[in-house]
Amino acid sequence: MTIIYEILTESWNIYLDVAIYMLFGFFVAGILYVFFKADKIKQYLGTGKVRPVILAALFGIPIPLCSCGVVPVAAGLKKQGANNGAALSFMIATPESGVDSIAVSWAMLDPIMTIIRPVAGFITAVSTGIVQNYFGTDDLPESIKPAIETGGCGCGTESCAVVPQKNETLSEKLRHGLKYAYGELLTDITKPFIIGIFIAGIITFFFPEDLTLWANDHQFLSMLIMLAAGIPMYVCATSSTPIAAALILKGLNPGAALVFLLAGPATNAATINIVKNIFNTRALVIYLSMISICSLSMGFLVDWLYTISGIQPSVSIGQAAEIIPYSIKLISVFLLTALMVYNGISNMKPAAKHAPSKS
């Protein structure tokens, strides 16, 4: 019983630190929802081998969609004329980052990781897209409709996709944007986020304090382990952050944590099959290979940055959260929890309404 209490205490402390940044991140996500529309983006992603790839990554970085939620958007872009490299670039850049995960990164990690994370996501996305456009093929499957099913991902095509709205006033657009952010988007992230917080609590309680010694002696192996763990796992950019922070605080080298932050959100077992169906087998090989190569390369880079700067990661991690007064943290926890509960109850009502009655 004591162990469970300690794990829940650690998880509560993490949740307390991150709640206000989550609220802020979703607020910005709601604003972005008003202006970043897939049907507007598609016109820039069709012609050329490099420019559309770069634009797709730039468009994707701030948009908060999970690795499965981005699938119907990317499939729509592809059907509307985006080339394969641009579609792949968008599929990688979008789940690897997002305004919500950037806000949480600032709270739970440190400035170096907060900056390097979207930069690394951009580099990975652009590299993959360019390689696809030069060395991949444009062979299309007979139909990509079955490929955009997101079963097993934890989110649906409607709630995860960026859906264009009708002509509205700015105030109506903002209202719908915030409703989307604190409603559909928060609903999609709630389950993996809670699991991520709980896993972080387990890591904080159970992992040995001398992990630093092992990580320093096995730098590359630690990155490979995090890569192997991240690729098949379904974890969004936001929920992966507390897990990475907990591992760094226990002594894992930040490069290995970055590998997990890049590979985990960009891929999972369901998405791997979807990529093969939307594109082809060669594109899947390029997709997984480039994510692996870029993640490991950026991992070594971030370890080198910490070494030359003389910063001890386990000391700098999570310092931003300390500047928020406890009372504000508590209010933020209440608001975020209330929104999660409200969304959960709201989503249960339609199911209960259509449930068969007992005779």
N, C-alpha and C positions, 0 to 999 in steps of 0.2 A: 504493500500500500504506500509505503514511504517513497519507493521508486516512482510510482505513478504520479504522486504528488509533486516530486521534484521535476519530473519531465513536464508536467502541466505548468509548473511555476516558470520554468525556462521558456516554454512556449508562450506563456502570457507576457513575459517581459519582452520577447521579440515582437509580439503582436502590438504591445503598447508603444514600442518605438516606431513601428512602421505605419500605423493606422492613419496619421495625419498626412503622411506623404502619399498614401494610397488615395485618400480623398482628393488631394490636390492633383495627382496624376490623372484620375478619372475626370476631373473638371476640365483639364486641358484636352483630354481625349474627346470630351463632348464638343469642345470648340472646334477641334480638328475635324470631327465628323461632319460639321457643317460645310467645310471648305474642301476636304479631300474626298472626291467622289471617283469611283472606279471608271464611270462612263466618261469623265473628263480626262482622266489620266491616260486612257487607252490610245488617244490620238497621237501621243508622243512616243509610243513604244513599238512602232511597226517597222520603220525603215532604218537600216544601218546595223552594224555588228557591235559597236561600242557605245555610241551615244544613248540608244534606248536602254541599254543595260545600266548605265550610270543613272539615268533619270528614274528608272524603275526602283533602284536601290534608294535614291534620295526620297522618292515618294513613300517607299515602304518603311523606312527607319522610324518615323514618328507615329505611324498608325498602329494602334494596339490590337493586334489580332494574333491568336494562337496558331500553332503549326497546322492545325486542322481547319481552323476558321478561315485561314488565308487561301485554302484550296479552292472553294467556289469562286472567290474573287479572281485568283490567278487563272482558273479555267475560263472564266468569263472574259478576261483580258485576252487570253490566247485565241478564243473563238472570235473575238472582235478585232483581231489583226495584230496583236503583239507577237513579236517573234519569240522563239523558244528561250533564247538567252535572257531576254527581258522578263519573261514570265518566271523563269527560274530565279533570276535576281530578286524579283519581287517576293517570291515564295520564301527566300532565305532572309532577306533584310527585314521583312515585316515581323515575323515571330521572334527574331533574335533581339529585337529592341522594341521601343514604344515609349510614349511619354510616361505611362504609368510605371514601367519598369525602370526608366531613367530616374524618376522621382524616388522610387524605393531603393535603387542603387545608391543614391546620394545619402539616404538615411542609414542603410545597413552596411555599405562598403566604405569607400573613401574617394576623394576627387580623382585619383589616378584611375581606379577601376570604373568610376562613373563615366569618365571621358573615353577611356580606351574601349569600353564595351560597345557603344554604337559605332565607333570608328572601325573596330575589328569586324563588326557585323557588316558594315558597308564594304570593306575590303573583301570579305568572304563572298558576299553577294555579287559584287562586280567581277571578281576573278572567275567565279563559277559561270556567270552569264557569258563572259567573253570566251571562255574555253568551250562552252556549249555552242556558241554561234560559229566558232572556227573549226571545231573538231566533231561536233555532234551532227545529227541528221535531222531533217524536218519531217521524217516519216510520222504520219498521224495514225492513231488507232481508228477503227471504224466509227466509234462513238465514244465521246468522253463523258457522256452523262453518267454511266455507272461509276466512273472514277471520282466524281465529286461527292459521293456519299461519304459522310464523316462519322459513320458508326465506329465506336471504339475510341473516339477521340475526346469525348466528354463535352462536345458542343454540337450544335446544329447548324445547318447551312444558313438559315434565316437570321439567327441571332448573331452569328459570327461574321456574316458578310457585311460589307459597307453598301447599304442599299440607298440608291438615289431617292430623294424626296421630290414631291411636286413643287411647283412654284409657290413660294411662301414668303412672308415678310421676314426680316432679319430676326425679330423677336420670336416668331414662330419657329424659325430654324434653330435658334439657340435653345429654345424650350425642348424641341425634339432631340437636339444633340445631347443635352444634359439628361433627358429621359433615357436615351439610348445608353449613355455612359454609365449612369447609376442604376440602370435597369438591366438591359440585355447583356451589356459587356461585363458588368459586375457579376451577374448571374453566371456567365460562362467561366469566370475566373475564380468564383467562390470556392468550389470544391477543391481544385488543385492548389489554391492558395492556402486553405486550411490544412491540407495534407502537408504542404511544404513547411508551414509553420511548425506542425507537429514533428515532422522529421528533423527539423532544425533543433527542436527541443531535445529529441532523442540523441542527436549527435553531440550536443552540448553536454548532456549528462553522461553518456557512455564512452565517448571517444577518449583515448589516452592523451594525457597532456604532452607526452614526448613525441607526438606525431611530427613535430618539426624536424627532429633528428632523422627520422625515416625519410621524410620528403626531401630533405637536403641531400641525402645519400642516393635517392632514387628519383631524381627530378623527372626524367623522361618516362619512367615506369608509372609514376603518379599521374602524369598527363594521359598516358594510354588507358589507365584504369578509369579515369573520369570520362574519357572519350567513349570507352566501351559501355559505361554506365549510362551516359547521356543519349547516345544514338537511339536505342530502342525505347527509352522511357518517355512517357507523355508528361511533360512539365512545361508550363508556360514561362515566359521571361520573368514575370513578377514572382511566381511561386518558386522559381529556381534560385532567386536572390537570397532569401534567408538560409537556404541549404548551403550555398556557397560561402556566405558570411560565417556560418557556424563552423564550417570546415577550416576556413582561414584562421579563425580565432583559436582553433585547436592545433594550428601549426601547419596545415597544408599550404604548400607554396601557391601564391596567387595565380601563377601561370596555369596550374592544374585546375584551379577553381574557374578561371576564365574559359578553359576548354569545355568545362561542363556548362557554363553559362551560354556558350556559343552553340555547342552540339545538341544539348538537351532541348531547348526551345525550337530549334530549326528542324528537328527530325523526331520521329517516333515510329513504332512498328507499323501503324496504320498508314501514316503519310508515305512511308517508303513504297508501299504497294500502290498508293494513289499516284505518286510521281511516275511510276512505271506505266500506269494505265493512261495518264494524261499525255505523257511524252512517249518514251520508249526505253528499252533496256539500256542503251548506250547513255541516254540522258541520266538515268538513275545512277549508273556507275560514275559519271562525271559529278553528279550532285553529291553523292556520298564521299567520293575521293577528295573533291575540293573542300568540302566542309571539314574533313579530317585533316588535310594538309594545312589549310589556313588556320584552323583552331590550334593545332600544335605549334605552328610558326608564331602565331600571336601569343601563345602561352609562353614560349621562350622569350619573346620580346618583352612581355610585361614583367617576367622575373628579372630580366636584365635592367629594366627601368627602376625597379625597387632596389636592386643591388647598387646601381650607380648613384641613386638619390640618397642612399643610406637610410631609407624609411623601413621600419619594422612593421610589416603588414598587420600582425596580430595586435599591434598597439594602435594603429591608425584606423582600423576597421570599426565602423559604427559610431564614430565620434560626432557626426553631424546630428544624430538623434539626441545627443546629450544637451543641446542648446534649447530644446523645446521644454517649457515648464510642464510639470507632472499633471497639473489640472487640465491643460490643453490636450495632452496625450489622452487623458481619461475621457474627455468629451469626444475626442475623435474616435476612440474605441467604441463609445456608445453609439455614435452616429453611424459608423461603418457597420457595426453589428446589426443595428436596427434596419439598415438598408438591406443587408444580406437576408435577414429574417423576413422582412416584408416581401422581397423578391421571391424567396422560397415559398411563402404562403400564396402569393399571387400566382405562381406557376403551378401550384397544386390544385387551384380552384377549377381550371378548365378540365383537368383530368378527372376530378371528382364529379363534375357536371356531366361528363360523358360516360361515367362508369355505369355498367349494367345494374339495374335495380334488382333486389332480391324478391322473388315471388313466394 
